[in-house]
Amino acid sequence: MTINILGQDYDFQEISAKEDTRLADNDGYMDGLAKIIRIEIDFNENHPLASRDIPEYRRRVRRHEIIHAFFEESGLTRYKEDELLTDWISLQFPKMLKVFQQAGGL
């Protein structure tokens, strides 16, 4: 599927690490030059997070990689590789969205 991030189209795919070796060591990645976001699709019972909520983890990985792309397209190259900040936003965004909605901030 194609998603639009700040006016730039990105090819967003959920595929297997067998199809893309960059997913062998990552659950997802964003390539700002190629305008691609890829997420590992083959989480299974051997995945380190299998004891947790896999669907929620998958949503978090999607948000995480999309946030990297927002930094890329905003010209915030200093932050696009900041895993701590990106992960914090991906974890907190659903909570922030709920508060924004409650307060009429959207």
C-alpha positions in Angstrom: 0.0 0.0 0.0 1.1 3.6 -0.4 0.9 6.0 2.5 1.5 9.7 2.3 3.8 11.4 4.8 4.0 15.2 4.5 3.4 15.1 0.8 5.8 12.2 0.1 4.5 8.8 -0.9 6.0 5.8 0.8 5.6 2.2 -0.2 4.4 0.5 3.0 4.7 -3.3 3.1 4.4 -6.1 5.6 6.7 -8.8 4.3 8.8 -11.7 5.5 12.5 -11.5 6.4 12.9 -14.2 3.7 11.9 -11.6 1.2 14.0 -8.8 2.7 17.2 -9.6 4.6 17.1 -6.2 6.4 14.2 -7.6 8.4 16.4 -10.5 9.7 17.6 -8.4 12.6 14.8 -5.8 12.7 11.0 -5.9 13.1 10.8 -3.0 10.7 12.7 -0.3 9.0 12.2 3.0 7.1 14.4 3.8 4.0 14.1 7.5 3.4 16.0 7.4 0.1 13.9 4.6 -1.4 10.7 5.9 0.3 10.0 2.4 1.7 8.7 1.3 5.1 8.8 -2.5 5.7 7.4 -4.4 8.7 8.2 -8.0 9.5 5.0 -10.1 9.0 6.2 -13.4 10.4 6.0 -13.0 14.1 5.4 -16.4 15.6 5.6 -18.3 18.9 9.4 -18.1 18.8 9.4 -14.3 18.6 10.8 -12.7 21.8 7.5 -10.8 22.3 5.3 -13.8 21.7 4.2 -13.9 25.3 2.9 -10.3 25.0 0.2 -8.8 22.8 1.5 -9.4 19.3 -1.2 -7.4 17.5 -0.4 -4.3 19.7 3.3 -4.8 19.2 2.8 -4.9 15.4 0.9 -1.6 15.7 3.7 -0.1 17.7 6.3 -1.2 15.1 4.1 0.4 12.4 3.9 3.7 14.3 7.6 3.6 15.1 8.7 3.3 11.4 6.1 5.9 10.3 7.5 8.3 12.9 11.0 7.8 11.4 9.5 8.8 8.1 7.9 11.9 9.6 11.3 13.0 10.9 12.9 12.3 7.5 10.3 14.3 5.6 10.4 17.2 8.1 14.1 17.6 7.5 14.8 16.6 11.1 17.7 14.3 10.1 19.2 14.6 13.5 16.2 12.9 15.0 15.3 10.4 12.3 17.8 7.9 13.7 17.0 8.6 17.3 15.6 5.3 18.4 14.8 6.4 22.0 12.8 9.4 20.9 11.1 7.5 18.1 10.2 4.7 20.4 8.9 7.1 23.1 6.6 8.8 20.5 5.3 5.4 19.2 4.5 4.3 22.8 2.9 7.5 23.9 1.1 8.6 20.8 -2.1 6.6 21.4 -2.3 8.1 24.9 -1.7 11.6 23.5 -4.3 11.1 20.8 -6.9 10.1 23.4 -6.2 13.3 25.5 -6.2 15.5 22.4 -9.6 14.1 21.5 -11.0 14.5 25.0 -9.8 18.1 25.1 -11.0 19.0 21.6 -7.4 19.5 20.5 -7.9 18.0 17.0 
